[in-house]
Amino acid sequence: MVDKPAILGGNPVFHQFIPLVQPTLPPYDDRLACRVAELFQTGMLTKGKYLREFEERVADYLGVKHAVAVSSCTLGLLLTYHGLGLKGEVIVPSFTFMATVHPLLWVGAEPVFVDIDPYTWNIDPQRVEAAITERTTAIVAVHNFGNPAPVAELETIARRHGLKLIFDAAHGFGSLYRGRPVGGFGDAEVFSLSPTKLLVAGEGGIVATNNEDLAEHIRVGREYGNPGDYDSCFPGLNARLPEFNAILGLRSLEMLEENALRRNRVAAAFRERLGHLPGLTFQQVHPEDRSSYKDFSLLVDEAAFGLTRDELALALRAENIDTRKYHDPPVHTHKAYRHLYERYRDNLPITDRIAPRSLSLPIWSHMDEATVEGICTAIERIHIYADEVKATLRGAK
């Protein structure tokens, strides 16, 4: 007899809370301590040698000419959109984090939301091409949850129509497209270095590009638009990455490949253990690609699984397991985009179907086998007792 889920009075699988993510940090050893001590001794807290070294190492890893570090992925996107002169209409998915889209409004561009592929959950190239008008100036794609976007198809479309192509690669460190690290595709790719990512610098971002002019624009833009003579070329902002973050990023970069491989093993274990349960489906990754698995997300079909996504999340919470509902609500339904809602209300059927069913499970690079098994055990027994769980939850409303 399977133990009842905690939400029905059984003992929780975990006695301690399992968070969605735990950053996999480098050891605080002499190498790290000496560099941090140097910052205190010299007072060089920003714009120093570790920033330059970090940018050089990242550019080398990604195989690009320029990797410009900034204080956040969001500001990296903003400076990239500004540097490329985006205006008019810019095609973008709605099934993404809001920071992909917000900077478009800041530069005066109009987001044009298009639907995603039902299997990869990335922007659909056919929908992209169908949305192009004479006012279209760019395409912004996302490597969603670390799953590489359809790069080749999007590059072909962008060339054919003379459009800029930017990849929001916030989830992308550790991802491979046809064996190559994402980062060198399109006009630019913009990464996040926040604690939920594989490459961790505390906070921060990287703009990767082979475009010399764009790289210089971002370097000047992160300094208020000041090229060094206090005669600002354009209204920039403060988007500098501090030296401490660069030091942490350098050590994290040394661990990147190992962490990417470990996350893929964790994701494979989740897929193998949960794949037999009805009503759960996973994001499809092309066999020649590698996802970073910044998140491990699945779709919950109520009819087959017996519970809604939200009910499963509540039942897992009782087991002391954290979850997230990325990216729900989708951006086109946000209050900030209310003025566009009527245009897209019935035009994004895949996004509208996937968003309320998407659930991200805990995953981190050093997650052990026992934690994976515990999470899977919790989901299995919740499914077995789905009718009772549903009755309990719906009776409590």
GUNUDREN-378557 format. One record per residue (C-alpha): x, y, z; chain. Coordinates in steps of 0.05 Angstrom, whole numbers, plus 32768, in hexadecimal, padded with zeros to 4 digits. Example, Ala and Ser with C-alpha at 12.3 -4.5 7.8 and 13.67 -1.06 7.14 Angstrom:
<rs>
<<80F6, 7FA6, 809C>, "A">;
<<8111, 7FEB, 808F>, "A">;
</rs>
This chain:
<rs>
<<8000, 8000, 8000>, "A">;
<<801D, 8043, 7FEB>, "A">;
<<8022, 8076, 8023>, "A">;
<<7FEF, 80AD, 801E>, "A">;
<<8008, 80F2, 8008>, "A">;
<<8016, 8125, 803E>, "A">;
<<7FDB, 814F, 8028>, "A">;
<<7FAF, 8113, 803C>, "A">;
<<7FD0, 810B, 8080>, "A">;
<<800C, 80E0, 806D>, "A">;
<<8053, 80F0, 807F>, "A">;
<<8075, 8121, 804F>, "A">;
<<80AB, 8103, 8023>, "A">;
<<80DB, 8139, 803A>, "A">;
<<80E0, 8153, 8081>, "A">;
<<8109, 818F, 8069>, "A">;
<<80F1, 81BE, 8033>, "A">;
<<810B, 81B0, 7FED>, "A">;
<<8113, 81F3, 7FC9>, "A">;
<<810A, 81FC, 7F7F>, "A">;
<<8154, 820B, 7F77>, "A">;
<<8195, 820A, 7F9F>, "A">;
<<81CE, 822E, 7F7D>, "A">;
<<820A, 8200, 7F72>, "A">;
<<8242, 822C, 7F8B>, "A">;
<<828D, 8222, 7F87>, "A">;
<<82B0, 8211, 7FC8>, "A">;
<<82C8, 824C, 7FF1>, "A">;
<<8310, 8237, 7FEB>, "A">;
<<8352, 825D, 7FEB>, "A">;
<<834B, 826F, 7FA1>, "A">;
<<8309, 8291, 7FAD>, "A">;
<<831C, 82AF, 7FF0>, "A">;
<<835C, 82CE, 7FD5>, "A">;
<<8337, 82F1, 7F9D>, "A">;
<<8302, 830C, 7FCC>, "A">;
<<8337, 8323, 7FFD>, "A">;
<<8359, 8348, 7FC4>, "A">;
<<831A, 8370, 7FBA>, "A">;
<<831C, 8387, 8002>, "A">;
<<8366, 8397, 7FFE>, "A">;
<<8363, 83BE, 7FBD>, "A">;
<<831D, 83DB, 7FC2>, "A">;
<<8313, 83C8, 7F79>, "A">;
<<82CA, 83B3, 7F7E>, "A">;
<<82B5, 83C1, 7F36>, "A">;
<<82D2, 83CA, 7EF0>, "A">;
<<8310, 83A1, 7F02>, "A">;
<<8339, 8367, 7EE8>, "A">;
<<8309, 8330, 7EFC>, "A">;
<<82D2, 834E, 7ED2>, "A">;
<<8300, 834E, 7E96>, "A">;
<<8317, 8307, 7EA4>, "A">;
<<82D0, 82EF, 7EAC>, "A">;
<<82BA, 830E, 7E6A>, "A">;
<<82F5, 82EF, 7E46>, "A">;
<<82E9, 82A9, 7E63>, "A">;
<<829F, 82AC, 7E53>, "A">;
<<82AC, 82C3, 7E0C>, "A">;
<<82DD, 828A, 7E03>, "A">;
<<82AC, 8257, 7E1E>, "A">;
<<8273, 826F, 7DF3>, "A">;
<<829E, 8277, 7DB5>, "A">;
<<828C, 82C0, 7DAA>, "A">;
<<82B5, 82FF, 7D9F>, "A">;
<<8294, 8326, 7DD7>, "A">;
<<8276, 8315, 7E1A>, "A">;
<<8261, 8355, 7E3F>, "A">;
<<824F, 834C, 7E88>, "A">;
<<8215, 8375, 7EA4>, "A">;
<<81F1, 8379, 7EE6>, "A">;
<<81B4, 8351, 7ECF>, "A">;
<<819A, 832B, 7E93>, "A">;
<<8160, 835D, 7E90>, "A">;
<<818E, 8399, 7E87>, "A">;
<<81B7, 8370, 7E56>, "A">;
<<8178, 8366, 7E2C>, "A">;
<<8167, 83B0, 7E33>, "A">;
<<81AC, 83C7, 7E1B>, "A">;
<<81AB, 8393, 7DE3>, "A">;
<<8166, 83A9, 7DCA>, "A">;
<<817D, 83F2, 7DCE>, "A">;
<<81C0, 83E4, 7DAD>, "A">;
<<819F, 83BF, 7D73>, "A">;
<<816D, 83F8, 7D6A>, "A">;
<<812F, 83CE, 7D72>, "A">;
<<80F0, 83F3, 7D61>, "A">;
<<80AD, 83E4, 7D41>, "A">;
<<8095, 839C, 7D4C>, "A">;
<<80C0, 8367, 7D6D>, "A">;
<<80A9, 831F, 7D6C>, "A">;
<<80AF, 82FC, 7DAF>, "A">;
<<808F, 82C1, 7DD4>, "A">;
<<805E, 82CD, 7E0C>, "A">;
<<8072, 828C, 7E2F>, "A">;
<<80B0, 82AA, 7E4F>, "A">;
<<80C5, 82D2, 7E8C>, "A">;
<<80AD, 8319, 7E8A>, "A">;
<<80F4, 8336, 7E86>, "A">;
<<80F9, 831D, 7E3E>, "A">;
<<80C3, 834E, 7E29>, "A">;
<<80C6, 8389, 7E59>, "A">;
<<8105, 83A8, 7E3A>, "A">;
<<80E2, 83AC, 7DF7>, "A">;
<<80B1, 83DE, 7E14>, "A">;
<<80EB, 8405, 7E32>, "A">;
<<810A, 840F, 7DED>, "A">;
<<80C7, 8420, 7DCE>, "A">;
<<80BD, 83E0, 7DA7>, "A">;
<<807B, 83BA, 7DA2>, "A">;
<<807C, 8371, 7DB7>, "A">;
<<8058, 8342, 7D87>, "A">;
<<8049, 8302, 7DAB>, "A">;
<<804B, 82C0, 7D85>, "A">;
<<803D, 827A, 7D9B>, "A">;
<<806D, 8242, 7DAF>, "A">;
<<807A, 81FC, 7D97>, "A">;
<<804E, 81CB, 7DC0>, "A">;
<<8088, 819B, 7DCB>, "A">;
<<80C6, 81C6, 7DD6>, "A">;
<<80A1, 8201, 7DF5>, "A">;
<<80CE, 8230, 7DCE>, "A">;
<<80B8, 8264, 7D9B>, "A">;
<<809A, 8245, 7D5C>, "A">;
<<80C0, 825B, 7D1D>, "A">;
<<8082, 8253, 7CF1>, "A">;
<<805A, 8281, 7D1E>, "A">;
<<8095, 82B2, 7D1D>, "A">;
<<8096, 82B6, 7CD1>, "A">;
<<804A, 82BD, 7CCE>, "A">;
<<804D, 82F9, 7CFD>, "A">;
<<8080, 8322, 7CD6>, "A">;
<<8067, 8363, 7CB9>, "A">;
<<8087, 83A0, 7C9A>, "A">;
<<808E, 83BD, 7CE1>, "A">;
<<80B4, 8381, 7CFD>, "A">;
<<80FC, 8390, 7D10>, "A">;
<<8112, 8355, 7D3A>, "A">;
<<8105, 8310, 7D58>, "A">;
<<8112, 8301, 7DA1>, "A">;
<<8115, 82B6, 7DB1>, "A">;
<<811F, 8293, 7DF3>, "A">;
<<8144, 8253, 7E06>, "A">;
<<810B, 8240, 7E33>, "A">;
<<8120, 821B, 7E73>, "A">;
<<8164, 8211, 7E50>, "A">;
<<8147, 81ED, 7E13>, "A">;
<<816A, 820C, 7DD6>, "A">;
<<813B, 8232, 7DA9>, "A">;
<<8136, 8220, 7D5E>, "A">;
<<8174, 8248, 7D4D>, "A">;
<<817E, 8234, 7D04>, "A">;
<<8136, 8241, 7CF0>, "A">;
<<8134, 8284, 7D13>, "A">;
<<8176, 829A, 7CF4>, "A">;
<<815C, 8288, 7CAF>, "A">;
<<811C, 82B0, 7CBA>, "A">;
<<8142, 82EC, 7CD6>, "A">;
<<8172, 82ED, 7C9A>, "A">;
<<8139, 82E6, 7C68>, "A">;
<<8113, 8321, 7C84>, "A">;
<<814E, 834C, 7C9B>, "A">;
<<813C, 8348, 7CE5>, "A">;
<<8166, 834B, 7D24>, "A">;
<<8167, 830B, 7D4C>, "A">;
<<8172, 830A, 7D97>, "A">;
<<8171, 82CE, 7DC6>, "A">;
<<815C, 82D6, 7E0E>, "A">;
<<818D, 82A2, 7E28>, "A">;
<<817F, 82AF, 7E71>, "A">;
<<8178, 8263, 7E7B>, "A">;
<<81AD, 8251, 7E49>, "A">;
<<81F1, 8248, 7E69>, "A">;
<<81FF, 81FE, 7E64>, "A">;
<<81D1, 81F5, 7E27>, "A">;
<<81EC, 81DB, 7DE5>, "A">;
<<81CD, 81E6, 7DA0>, "A">;
<<81E5, 81B0, 7D70>, "A">;
<<8221, 81A6, 7D9C>, "A">;
<<8234, 81F0, 7DA2>, "A">;
<<8229, 821A, 7DE1>, "A">;
<<81EF, 824B, 7DD7>, "A">;
<<820A, 8291, 7DD7>, "A">;
<<8224, 829E, 7D91>, "A">;
<<81E3, 829D, 7D6A>, "A">;
<<81BB, 82D6, 7D4E>, "A">;
<<81D1, 831E, 7D5A>, "A">;
<<81D9, 8312, 7DA5>, "A">;
<<81C8, 82E3, 7DDD>, "A">;
<<81BC, 82FC, 7E24>, "A">;
<<81C9, 82D0, 7E61>, "A">;
<<81B6, 82D4, 7EAA>, "A">;
<<81E7, 82C5, 7EE3>, "A">;
<<81B4, 82C5, 7F1C>, "A">;
<<81B3, 828D, 7F51>, "A">;
<<817F, 8263, 7F2C>, "A">;
<<81AE, 8259, 7EF1>, "A">;
<<81E8, 8229, 7EE4>, "A">;
<<821B, 8261, 7EDE>, "A">;
<<8214, 8288, 7F1F>, "A">;
<<8231, 82CC, 7F2E>, "A">;
<<81FF, 82DF, 7F64>, "A">;
<<81DC, 830E, 7F33>, "A">;
<<81F0, 8326, 7EEF>, "A">;
<<81EC, 8319, 7EA5>, "A">;
<<8215, 8310, 7E66>, "A">;
<<8209, 832B, 7E20>, "A">;
<<822C, 82FD, 7DEE>, "A">;
<<8235, 8317, 7DA7>, "A">;
<<8263, 8318, 7D6B>, "A">;
<<824C, 835F, 7D5B>, "A">;
<<8284, 8390, 7D6D>, "A">;
<<8257, 83CD, 7D6C>, "A">;
<<8223, 83AD, 7D98>, "A">;
<<8256, 8396, 7DCA>, "A">;
<<8273, 83DC, 7DCF>, "A">;
<<822D, 83FA, 7DD6>, "A">;
<<8220, 83CC, 7E12>, "A">;
<<8263, 83DC, 7E32>, "A">;
<<8254, 8426, 7E2D>, "A">;
<<820B, 841D, 7E3E>, "A">;
<<821A, 83F9, 7E80>, "A">;
<<8242, 8438, 7E93>, "A">;
<<8208, 8469, 7E8C>, "A">;
<<8219, 8472, 7E42>, "A">;
<<825B, 8491, 7E58>, "A">;
<<8295, 847C, 7E2A>, "A">;
<<82C7, 8496, 7E5D>, "A">;
<<82C7, 84E1, 7E52>, "A">;
<<8286, 84F0, 7E77>, "A">;
<<8267, 8505, 7E36>, "A">;
<<8230, 84D0, 7E32>, "A">;
<<8222, 84B5, 7DEC>, "A">;
<<81DB, 84A0, 7DFE>, "A">;
<<81B2, 8499, 7E3D>, "A">;
<<81D0, 845A, 7E5B>, "A">;
<<81C9, 843D, 7EA1>, "A">;
<<81F1, 841B, 7ED8>, "A">;
<<81F6, 83D2, 7EC4>, "A">;
<<823B, 83C1, 7EDE>, "A">;
<<824C, 837C, 7EF9>, "A">;
<<8273, 8381, 7F3A>, "A">;
<<82B7, 835F, 7F43>, "A">;
<<829C, 832F, 7F78>, "A">;
<<8267, 8316, 7F47>, "A">;
<<829D, 830D, 7F12>, "A">;
<<82C8, 82E4, 7F42>, "A">;
<<828D, 82B7, 7F53>, "A">;
<<827C, 82B1, 7F0A>, "A">;
<<82C3, 829C, 7EF8>, "A">;
<<82C3, 8263, 7F2A>, "A">;
<<827C, 824F, 7F16>, "A">;
<<8292, 824C, 7ECD>, "A">;
<<82C6, 8218, 7EDF>, "A">;
<<828D, 81EC, 7EF9>, "A">;
<<825E, 81F9, 7EBF>, "A">;
<<8267, 81BB, 7E95>, "A">;
<<8265, 818C, 7ED1>, "A">;
<<8226, 81AE, 7EEA>, "A">;
<<8204, 81AB, 7EA6>, "A">;
<<8212, 8160, 7EA2>, "A">;
<<81F8, 8155, 7EE8>, "A">;
<<81B8, 817B, 7EDB>, "A">;
<<81AC, 8151, 7E9D>, "A">;
<<81B4, 8112, 7EC6>, "A">;
<<8182, 812C, 7EF9>, "A">;
<<8151, 813E, 7EC2>, "A">;
<<815A, 80F9, 7EA2>, "A">;
<<814A, 80D9, 7EE6>, "A">;
<<810B, 8102, 7EEC>, "A">;
<<80F5, 80EF, 7EA6>, "A">;
<<8102, 80A5, 7EB1>, "A">;
<<80DF, 80A2, 7EF4>, "A">;
<<80A3, 80CE, 7EE3>, "A">;
<<809B, 80BA, 7E9A>, "A">;
<<806B, 8081, 7EAA>, "A">;
<<8038, 80AE, 7ECC>, "A">;
<<7FFC, 80C1, 7EA2>, "A">;
<<7FF0, 810B, 7E97>, "A">;
<<8038, 8123, 7E9F>, "A">;
<<805F, 8139, 7E61>, "A">;
<<80A4, 8158, 7E5B>, "A">;
<<80C4, 818D, 7E2F>, "A">;
<<80E4, 816E, 7DF1>, "A">;
<<812E, 817C, 7DE5>, "A">;
<<814C, 816F, 7DA0>, "A">;
<<8179, 8132, 7DA3>, "A">;
<<81B4, 815B, 7D89>, "A">;
<<81AA, 8191, 7DBD>, "A">;
<<81B5, 8195, 7E08>, "A">;
<<8189, 81BB, 7E38>, "A">;
<<81A8, 81DD, 7E74>, "A">;
<<8169, 81C8, 7E9B>, "A">;
<<816A, 8209, 7EBF>, "A">;
<<8124, 81F0, 7ED1>, "A">;
<<8106, 81AB, 7ECC>, "A">;
<<80BF, 81B8, 7EB7>, "A">;
<<8085, 818A, 7EA5>, "A">;
<<803D, 8191, 7E8E>, "A">;
<<8004, 8176, 7EB8>, "A">;
<<7FC6, 815E, 7E94>, "A">;
<<7F8D, 815A, 7EC7>, "A">;
<<7F64, 8128, 7EA1>, "A">;
<<7F9C, 80F4, 7E9F>, "A">;
<<7FC1, 8104, 7EDF>, "A">;
<<7F84, 810F, 7F0A>, "A">;
<<7F98, 8153, 7F25>, "A">;
<<7FA4, 8198, 7F09>, "A">;
<<7FE9, 81B7, 7F09>, "A">;
<<7FD5, 81E4, 7F43>, "A">;
<<7FBB, 81A9, 7F6C>, "A">;
<<7FFB, 8182, 7F60>, "A">;
<<8023, 81BE, 7F76>, "A">;
<<7FFB, 81C4, 7FB7>, "A">;
<<8002, 817A, 7FC5>, "A">;
<<804E, 817E, 7FBA>, "A">;
<<8052, 81B9, 7FE8>, "A">;
<<8035, 818D, 801F>, "A">;
<<806F, 815D, 8011>, "A">;
<<809F, 8198, 801C>, "A">;
<<80AF, 819D, 7FD2>, "A">;
<<80B2, 81E1, 7FB1>, "A">;
<<809A, 81ED, 7F69>, "A">;
<<8090, 8227, 7F39>, "A">;
<<805C, 8236, 7F04>, "A">;
<<8087, 8252, 7ECC>, "A">;
<<8070, 8278, 7EA2>, "A">;
<<802A, 8281, 7EBC>, "A">;
<<800A, 82B1, 7EAF>, "A">;
<<8029, 82BB, 7E69>, "A">;
<<8042, 8301, 7E5B>, "A">;
<<800C, 8315, 7E2B>, "A">;
<<7FD9, 8310, 7E64>, "A">;
<<8001, 833B, 7E95>, "A">;
<<7FE4, 837E, 7EAB>, "A">;
<<801F, 83A1, 7E8B>, "A">;
<<8008, 8387, 7E47>, "A">;
<<7FBD, 8390, 7E51>, "A">;
<<7FBC, 83C0, 7E16>, "A">;
<<7FD1, 8385, 7DE9>, "A">;
<<7FA7, 834E, 7E08>, "A">;
<<7F6B, 8351, 7DD8>, "A">;
<<7F9A, 8347, 7D9D>, "A">;
<<7FB6, 8306, 7DBA>, "A">;
<<7F7C, 82EB, 7DE3>, "A">;
<<7F6D, 82B2, 7DB3>, "A">;
<<7FAD, 82B1, 7D89>, "A">;
<<7FDD, 828B, 7DB7>, "A">;
<<7FB9, 8249, 7DC2>, "A">;
<<7FF8, 8220, 7DD2>, "A">;
<<8011, 8253, 7E04>, "A">;
<<7FCB, 8257, 7E24>, "A">;
<<7FC9, 820B, 7E29>, "A">;
<<800F, 8200, 7E44>, "A">;
<<8016, 823A, 7E76>, "A">;
<<7FE1, 8222, 7EA7>, "A">;
<<7FFC, 81DB, 7EA5>, "A">;
<<8046, 81E9, 7EAC>, "A">;
<<8067, 81D6, 7EEE>, "A">;
<<80B2, 81DB, 7EFE>, "A">;
<<80CE, 81A9, 7F30>, "A">;
<<810B, 81B5, 7F5C>, "A">;
<<814D, 81AA, 7F38>, "A">;
<<8195, 81BF, 7F46>, "A">;
<<81D8, 81A8, 7F2E>, "A">;
<<81EC, 8184, 7F6F>, "A">;
<<81A8, 8163, 7F7B>, "A">;
<<81B2, 811C, 7F94>, "A">;
<<818E, 80DD, 7F7F>, "A">;
<<8167, 80D8, 7FC0>, "A">;
<<8148, 811D, 7FB5>, "A">;
<<8134, 810B, 7F6E>, "A">;
<<8115, 80CA, 7F86>, "A">;
<<80F0, 80ED, 7FBF>, "A">;
<<80D1, 8120, 7F90>, "A">;
<<80BC, 80E9, 7F60>, "A">;
<<80A0, 80BF, 7F98>, "A">;
<<8076, 80FA, 7FAF>, "A">;
<<805A, 8105, 7F6A>, "A">;
<<804B, 80BB, 7F61>, "A">;
<<8024, 80B4, 7FA1>, "A">;
<<7FFF, 80F5, 7F95>, "A">;
<<7FE9, 80D8, 7F52>, "A">;
<<7FD3, 8096, 7F72>, "A">;
<<7FA7, 80BC, 7FA3>, "A">;
<<7F93, 80F1, 7F71>, "A">;
<<7F48, 80EA, 7F7D>, "A">;
<<7F4F, 80F2, 7FC8>, "A">;
<<7F80, 812C, 7FC0>, "A">;
<<7F50, 814E, 7F91>, "A">;
<<7F16, 8145, 7FC0>, "A">;
<<7F3E, 8160, 7FFB>, "A">;
<<7F57, 819D, 7FD5>, "A">;
<<7F15, 81AE, 7FB5>, "A">;
<<7EF0, 81A2, 7FF6>, "A">;
<<7F1E, 81D3, 8019>, "A">;
<<7F0B, 820D, 7FEA>, "A">;
</rs>
